[in-house]
Amino acid sequence: MIKRRILNVIIVFVSVILLSILLQGCSKADKLSKLGYPEAEIDKISKSTYVGNIISNNLQYNDFRDLKKHEGYKEENLEGYTKVFNKIYTKDEMDMVVIGINALEEKSKDYTEILEKNNEDIRKEIEKALSPKITLKSNELTATSTDKGKDYVKSIITAQSYFDGDITNSAIIEGNFLSNKLGDYQLVVKLKDSKGYQAEQVIKFKLIDNKVPQIKIPSNNNVFQGDNIDLMKDVVGVDNFDGDITKKITIEKNDFSTGKVGTYAVVYKLTDNASNTTTATRELTVKPIIKVNDTFELNKYKITLRSFTYNRTDSEPASYFYNYYTAKEGNTFLITSLRLENLDNIKRRPFEIGGNDEHKINVELIYDGTYTYEASPHGLNNNWYDIFMSIDPLVSMTENLSFEIPISVKDSGKSIVLKFSRYDSSAESFFVKIR
């Protein structure tokens, strides 16, 4: 009998609870319906954790729908949005509802606990969370050779406004700083965005030199057999912080020799004052050289060169050549006599040797000295008309052709070389040293 009574009491108690839940559910559904929520949404919202916020804050369905359409909307923050909508911020402050809650959730670990505070305290926490965010990307900054000012520090910070996005460029850096003075720095970064939200943060970093220096090597790396060469000439060392440090360059590897034809590797090493080290490899090619009076064959010709110097005086007649170069008394010129043996008995005039068919040749003047010219240097590259002293047709098996290189030599002992090659290809080249 007692057990039956207890069972009846339990049944009645459960029934009351179920009825209460049912009535409460009906009450929520009715209230949501009055707020304009469609029937398809009511059941889902009635079971949500934020339904109480919607009802207590009289959040109309149209406003709820606009809230979810906001570009910054996050589903996981929906309960927070409904908590403050119409309670702390109005529908005209939709940005503050969404952006403010997003900022609060990002910066506060006790985000849900904050939402349980009174309205004034919640507003204060949101306002504080909306201040711009300053991030130090690195605690090291590379020094510069000259001071670039405090704005250089902005390269290692980012500043984000919840309303304006990246505002790093508008940051104000306060404190003593020189980008060309190594050491530890402590500066203050201040920010203010378009909505008036401000931030201030102390940043600490070290100004270092961690960039390797540069070794610049000459672009001309061809050397003639037997020539002397200074491997350090025109090799330059530059550092971003120390400037010109050419004197600190050393040669780590050097098997170079001008006595033997071939390609050689020379390795340069450079270390700056901060112990940053770099190397550079230079490939030098030693080209074979043919001496004056030696003979070589090229493109159906056997070629022999002879050379001598010539000094002009006023008593001598001025030829076309001298008029062209306005040669003056005492000018010294290098004269080369070119003997061509026509191996296939090809009949042509001397001017045609520099042409463009399969039997023609190209001659180029190469020199490595510092010379004084009476006019611009007139090389031999495909332009033999002005430099031939003989105009006799080349119709026999052999012919001598004389031409002059218009050089007044001031530095003796420097290389002057003629490069002979096929007109249509320089793959097969002969170098004849005439001085």
KEVEX-318017 format. One record per residue (C-alpha): residue number from 1; x, y, z. Coordinates in nm, 3 decimals. Example, Ala and Ser with C-alpha at 12.3 -4.5 7.8 and 13.67 -1.06 7.14 Angstrom:
BEGIN
   k      xx      yy      zz
   1   1.230  -0.450   0.780
   2   1.367  -0.106   0.714
END
This chain:
BEGIN
   k      xx      yy      zz
   1   0.000   0.000   0.000
   2   0.280   0.237   0.094
   3   0.473   0.149  -0.222
   4   0.168   0.227  -0.436
   5   0.131   0.570  -0.275
   6   0.496   0.648  -0.335
   7   0.461   0.542  -0.700
   8   0.155   0.764  -0.742
   9   0.344   1.059  -0.595
  10   0.632   1.008  -0.837
  11   0.394   0.984  -1.135
  12   0.220   1.305  -1.030
  13   0.556   1.482  -0.981
  14   0.689   1.381  -1.323
  15   0.362   1.477  -1.487
  16   0.379   1.823  -1.332
  17   0.736   1.871  -1.458
  18   0.647   1.755  -1.808
  19   0.341   1.978  -1.811
  20   0.552   2.270  -1.691
  21   0.809   2.211  -1.967
  22   0.532   2.181  -2.223
  23   0.366   2.500  -2.106
  24   0.704   2.674  -2.100
  25   0.776   2.553  -2.455
  26   0.440   2.679  -2.568
  27   0.512   3.007  -2.394
  28   0.848   3.045  -2.576
  29   0.692   2.955  -2.908
  30   0.415   3.209  -2.855
  31   0.661   3.481  -2.764
  32   0.883   3.404  -3.061
  33   0.580   3.409  -3.286
  34   0.483   3.754  -3.154
  35   0.838   3.873  -3.232
  36   0.786   3.773  -3.598
  37   0.981   3.446  -3.605
  38   0.847   3.209  -3.873
  39   0.716   2.870  -3.767
  40   1.006   2.694  -3.939
  41   1.256   2.875  -3.711
  42   1.063   2.868  -3.384
  43   1.126   2.503  -3.292
  44   1.501   2.530  -3.352
  45   1.538   2.859  -3.164
  46   1.319   2.737  -2.876
  47   1.576   2.464  -2.805
  48   1.877   2.698  -2.825
  49   2.075   2.845  -2.534
  50   2.011   3.198  -2.657
  51   1.629   3.183  -2.680
  52   1.600   3.352  -2.340
  53   1.812   3.644  -2.463
  54   1.593   3.685  -2.772
  55   1.275   3.695  -2.570
  56   1.402   3.912  -2.282
  57   1.561   4.162  -2.525
  58   1.258   4.166  -2.759
  59   1.485   4.080  -3.055
  60   1.262   4.099  -3.363
  61   1.309   3.832  -3.632
  62   1.399   4.094  -3.894
  63   1.681   4.220  -3.669
  64   1.788   3.862  -3.591
  65   1.807   3.790  -3.962
  66   2.009   4.109  -4.030
  67   2.243   4.012  -3.748
  68   2.323   3.680  -3.915
  69   2.386   3.857  -4.246
  70   2.654   4.087  -4.100
  71   2.994   4.036  -4.269
  72   3.163   3.974  -3.933
  73   2.903   3.727  -3.806
  74   3.032   3.412  -3.632
  75   2.787   3.135  -3.548
  76   2.978   3.043  -3.233
  77   2.923   3.396  -3.095
  78   2.548   3.407  -3.158
  79   2.461   3.374  -2.792
  80   2.682   3.674  -2.714
  81   2.519   3.883  -2.990
  82   2.168   3.811  -2.857
  83   2.284   3.886  -2.503
  84   2.367   4.250  -2.581
  85   2.122   4.325  -2.867
  86   1.862   4.582  -2.751
  87   2.002   4.545  -2.401
  88   2.333   4.729  -2.443
  89   2.340   4.817  -2.814
  90   2.050   4.901  -3.045
  91   1.990   4.766  -3.394
  92   2.143   5.088  -3.528
  93   2.468   4.979  -3.360
  94   2.489   4.646  -3.540
  95   2.865   4.687  -3.593
  96   2.919   4.726  -3.221
  97   2.707   4.418  -3.151
  98   2.900   4.191  -3.388
  99   3.249   4.344  -3.386
 100   3.236   4.416  -3.013
 101   3.142   4.060  -2.916
 102   3.398   3.918  -3.161
 103   3.670   4.133  -3.003
 104   3.561   4.037  -2.652
 105   3.564   3.666  -2.739
 106   3.910   3.698  -2.899
 107   4.075   3.882  -2.610
 108   3.898   3.734  -2.306
 109   3.938   3.377  -2.187
 110   3.643   3.424  -1.946
 111   3.419   3.551  -2.226
 112   3.102   3.373  -2.101
 113   3.159   3.490  -1.743
 114   3.187   3.850  -1.859
 115   2.843   3.823  -2.023
 116   2.698   3.742  -1.682
 117   2.802   4.080  -1.543
 118   2.574   4.384  -1.534
 119   2.518   4.583  -1.852
 120   2.756   4.864  -1.763
 121   3.043   4.627  -1.689
 122   2.978   4.431  -2.009
 123   2.992   4.755  -2.210
 124   3.322   4.852  -2.044
 125   3.475   4.512  -2.124
 126   3.367   4.538  -2.488
 127   3.502   4.893  -2.521
 128   3.834   4.777  -2.378
 129   3.846   4.477  -2.615
 130   3.789   4.703  -2.919
 131   4.125   4.878  -2.879
 132   4.361   4.811  -3.175
 133   4.585   4.509  -3.152
 134   4.964   4.555  -3.167
 135   5.179   4.252  -3.248
 136   5.558   4.233  -3.244
 137   5.646   3.999  -3.534
 138   6.011   3.961  -3.437
 139   6.233   4.054  -3.146
 140   6.520   4.122  -3.386
 141   6.560   4.395  -3.647
 142   6.835   4.416  -3.909
 143   7.053   4.726  -3.880
 144   7.113   4.962  -4.173
 145   7.425   5.147  -4.283
 146   7.251   5.486  -4.243
 147   6.975   5.580  -4.001
 148   6.627   5.531  -4.149
 149   6.436   5.682  -3.859
 150   6.176   5.537  -3.624
 151   5.939   5.434  -3.902
 152   6.187   5.156  -3.982
 153   6.061   4.981  -3.665
 154   5.720   4.934  -3.831
 155   5.870   4.653  -4.038
 156   5.860   4.423  -3.732
 157   5.515   4.520  -3.597
 158   5.157   4.486  -3.715
 159   4.869   4.700  -3.595
 160   4.512   4.588  -3.658
 161   4.195   4.788  -3.599
 162   3.866   4.600  -3.568
 163   3.712   4.869  -3.787
 164   3.993   4.984  -4.023
 165   4.200   4.669  -4.071
 166   4.578   4.719  -4.097
 167   4.678   5.058  -3.953
 168   5.049   4.984  -3.903
 169   5.153   5.287  -4.109
 170   4.966   5.523  -3.876
 171   5.148   5.394  -3.567
 172   5.350   5.646  -3.367
 173   5.686   5.519  -3.237
 174   5.825   5.694  -2.930
 175   6.169   5.655  -2.772
 176   6.535   5.683  -2.869
 177   6.626   5.476  -3.176
 178   6.891   5.473  -3.449
 179   6.868   5.203  -3.714
 180   7.246   5.212  -3.766
 181   7.339   5.160  -3.401
 182   7.339   4.799  -3.283
 183   7.197   4.712  -2.941
 184   6.882   4.647  -2.735
 185   6.587   4.886  -2.766
 186   6.265   4.951  -2.575
 187   6.012   5.174  -2.751
 188   5.647   5.269  -2.714
 189   5.396   5.212  -2.994
 190   5.079   5.425  -2.993
 191   4.771   5.383  -3.213
 192   4.435   5.544  -3.276
 193   4.181   5.419  -3.531
 194   3.902   5.602  -3.715
 195   3.650   5.522  -3.439
 196   3.874   5.676  -3.176
 197   3.984   5.351  -3.015
 198   4.341   5.370  -2.891
 199   4.620   5.134  -2.793
 200   4.960   5.175  -2.637
 201   5.223   4.903  -2.600
 202   5.587   4.876  -2.500
 203   5.796   4.669  -2.743
 204   6.144   4.529  -2.685
 205   6.380   4.412  -2.960
 206   6.745   4.383  -3.055
 207   6.900   4.567  -3.351
 208   7.135   4.323  -3.519
 209   7.340   4.283  -3.836
 210   7.252   3.938  -3.974
 211   7.275   4.010  -4.345
 212   7.569   3.865  -4.533
 213   7.784   4.109  -4.734
 214   7.805   4.102  -5.113
 215   8.104   4.029  -5.332
 216   8.088   4.188  -5.675
 217   8.319   4.032  -5.932
 218   8.408   4.172  -6.277
 219   8.192   4.067  -6.571
 220   8.492   4.020  -6.802
 221   8.657   3.694  -6.701
 222   8.854   3.612  -7.016
 223   9.231   3.621  -6.996
 224   9.488   3.566  -7.271
 225   9.754   3.305  -7.224
 226  10.070   3.452  -7.069
 227   9.906   3.777  -6.954
 228   9.943   3.904  -6.600
 229   9.624   3.960  -6.402
 230   9.549   4.105  -6.061
 231   9.278   3.876  -5.919
 232   9.165   4.151  -5.680
 233   9.127   4.421  -5.945
 234   8.766   4.545  -5.973
 235   8.652   4.296  -5.705
 236   8.433   4.488  -5.460
 237   8.291   4.399  -5.118
 238   7.982   4.581  -4.988
 239   7.794   4.533  -4.660
 240   7.451   4.666  -4.573
 241   7.579   4.796  -4.241
 242   7.956   4.841  -4.275
 243   7.951   4.986  -4.627
 244   8.258   4.931  -4.845
 245   8.464   4.644  -4.696
 246   8.659   4.550  -5.008
 247   8.981   4.536  -4.807
 248   8.847   4.243  -4.605
 249   8.807   4.016  -4.911
 250   9.036   3.712  -4.913
 251   9.097   3.443  -5.175
 252   9.008   3.101  -5.037
 253   9.077   2.893  -5.347
 254   9.302   2.975  -5.638
 255   9.439   2.727  -5.891
 256   9.448   2.993  -6.159
 257   9.740   3.013  -6.404
 258   9.771   3.214  -6.723
 259  10.037   2.978  -6.847
 260   9.790   2.705  -6.938
 261   9.474   2.728  -7.148
 262   9.154   2.632  -6.963
 263   8.886   2.745  -6.717
 264   8.976   2.806  -6.354
 265   8.771   2.869  -6.040
 266   8.873   3.143  -5.796
 267   8.678   3.155  -5.467
 268   8.656   3.484  -5.276
 269   8.553   3.507  -4.910
 270   8.424   3.809  -4.718
 271   8.330   3.846  -4.350
 272   8.174   4.164  -4.212
 273   8.220   4.313  -3.864
 274   7.924   4.112  -3.732
 275   8.083   3.781  -3.847
 276   7.841   3.733  -4.138
 277   8.033   3.545  -4.407
 278   7.977   3.496  -4.778
 279   8.171   3.350  -5.069
 280   8.168   3.409  -5.445
 281   8.311   3.192  -5.719
 282   8.466   3.349  -6.025
 283   8.536   3.144  -6.336
 284   8.831   3.270  -6.538
 285   8.896   3.138  -6.887
 286   9.249   3.147  -7.026
 287   9.228   3.169  -7.404
 288   9.504   3.047  -7.636
 289   9.705   3.318  -7.804
 290   9.882   3.325  -8.142
 291  10.193   3.539  -8.162
 292  10.287   3.780  -8.437
 293  10.450   3.598  -8.732
 294  10.273   3.271  -8.646
 295  10.028   3.129  -8.900
 296   9.677   2.987  -8.850
 297   9.395   2.874  -9.081
 298   9.040   3.008  -9.070
 299   8.754   2.971  -9.315
 300   8.959   2.883  -9.627
 301   9.232   3.136  -9.547
 302   9.583   3.096  -9.413
 303   9.657   3.407  -9.208
 304   9.990   3.550  -9.095
 305  10.031   3.882  -8.910
 306  10.329   4.112  -8.874
 307  10.331   4.425  -8.662
 308  10.535   4.742  -8.613
 309  10.484   5.096  -8.481
 310  10.475   5.415  -8.684
 311  10.524   5.775  -8.576
 312  10.376   6.056  -8.785
 313  10.548   6.391  -8.834
 314  10.415   6.710  -8.993
 315  10.647   6.663  -9.289
 316  10.460   6.351  -9.392
 317  10.151   6.373  -9.612
 318   9.817   6.336  -9.435
 319   9.634   6.039  -9.582
 320   9.262   5.978  -9.557
 321   9.325   5.774  -9.248
 322   9.509   6.051  -9.067
 323   9.253   6.310  -9.168
 324   8.981   6.088  -9.028
 325   9.154   6.061  -8.691
 326   9.294   6.416  -8.696
 327   9.635   6.274  -8.618
 328   9.886   6.526  -8.490
 329  10.263   6.541  -8.497
 330  10.421   6.280  -8.277
 331  10.117   6.050  -8.268
 332  10.221   5.687  -8.259
 333  10.014   5.419  -8.431
 334  10.034   5.045  -8.436
 335  10.050   4.908  -8.790
 336   9.970   4.548  -8.868
 337  10.044   4.374  -9.195
 338   9.798   4.092  -9.262
 339   9.905   3.821  -9.508
 340   9.614   3.615  -9.641
 341   9.669   3.298  -9.839
 342   9.356   3.219 -10.033
 343   9.346   2.840 -10.002
 344   9.056   2.790 -10.246
 345   9.157   3.066 -10.487
 346   8.844   3.265 -10.403
 347   8.840   3.585 -10.609
 348   8.723   3.891 -10.414
 349   8.824   4.243 -10.332
 350   8.977   4.322  -9.991
 351   8.667   4.515  -9.881
 352   8.460   4.199  -9.919
 353   8.652   3.997  -9.662
 354   8.441   4.147  -9.385
 355   8.114   4.056  -9.555
 356   7.852   3.802  -9.460
 357   7.881   3.492  -9.678
 358   8.020   3.155  -9.573
 359   8.384   3.231  -9.664
 360   8.415   3.572  -9.501
 361   8.582   3.652  -9.172
 362   8.523   3.888  -8.882
 363   8.806   4.075  -8.707
 364   8.764   4.244  -8.369
 365   9.008   4.464  -8.174
 366   9.056   4.379  -7.806
 367   9.274   4.579  -7.566
 368   9.318   4.602  -7.188
 369   9.520   4.919  -7.146
 370   9.439   5.284  -7.078
 371   9.505   5.473  -7.399
 372   9.462   5.827  -7.534
 373   9.282   5.857  -7.869
 374   9.283   6.155  -8.101
 375   8.921   6.063  -8.178
 376   8.690   5.782  -8.077
 377   8.860   5.443  -8.113
 378   8.782   5.292  -8.448
 379   8.771   4.912  -8.408
 380   8.782   4.649  -8.678
 381   8.438   4.499  -8.619
 382   8.300   4.441  -8.972
 383   8.419   4.780  -9.095
 384   8.733   4.735  -9.297
 385   8.668   5.010  -9.551
 386   8.827   5.288  -9.347
 387   9.127   5.091  -9.230
 388   9.264   4.912  -9.537
 389   9.570   5.081  -9.674
 390   9.571   4.860  -9.985
 391   9.287   4.859 -10.238
 392   9.438   4.605 -10.478
 393   9.192   4.325 -10.557
 394   9.259   3.995 -10.387
 395   9.272   3.784 -10.700
 396   9.595   3.585 -10.650
 397   9.675   3.298 -10.417
 398   9.836   3.533 -10.165
 399   9.801   3.901 -10.084
 400   9.934   4.142  -9.822
 401   9.684   4.383  -9.662
 402   9.810   4.657  -9.431
 403   9.596   4.848  -9.182
 404   9.661   5.073  -8.885
 405   9.515   5.073  -8.534
 406   9.477   5.441  -8.435
 407   9.629   5.427  -8.091
 408   9.858   5.672  -7.924
 409   9.999   5.436  -7.665
 410  10.057   5.592  -7.324
 411  10.076   5.268  -7.121
 412  10.324   5.021  -7.258
 413  10.317   4.650  -7.192
 414   9.938   4.619  -7.215
 415   9.771   4.357  -7.430
 416   9.641   4.448  -7.774
 417   9.481   4.152  -7.949
 418   9.299   4.086  -8.274
 419   9.020   3.828  -8.261
 420   8.957   3.640  -8.587
 421   8.642   3.432  -8.639
 422   8.396   3.325  -8.903
 423   8.159   3.607  -8.987
 424   7.850   3.400  -8.906
 425   7.988   3.232  -8.593
 426   8.243   3.312  -8.323
 427   8.249   2.952  -8.198
 428   8.587   2.901  -8.363
 429   8.802   3.200  -8.271
 430   9.172   3.278  -8.297
 431   9.340   3.547  -8.088
 432   9.655   3.710  -8.221
 433   9.856   3.925  -7.982
 434  10.014   4.211  -8.173
 435  10.137   4.390  -7.863
END
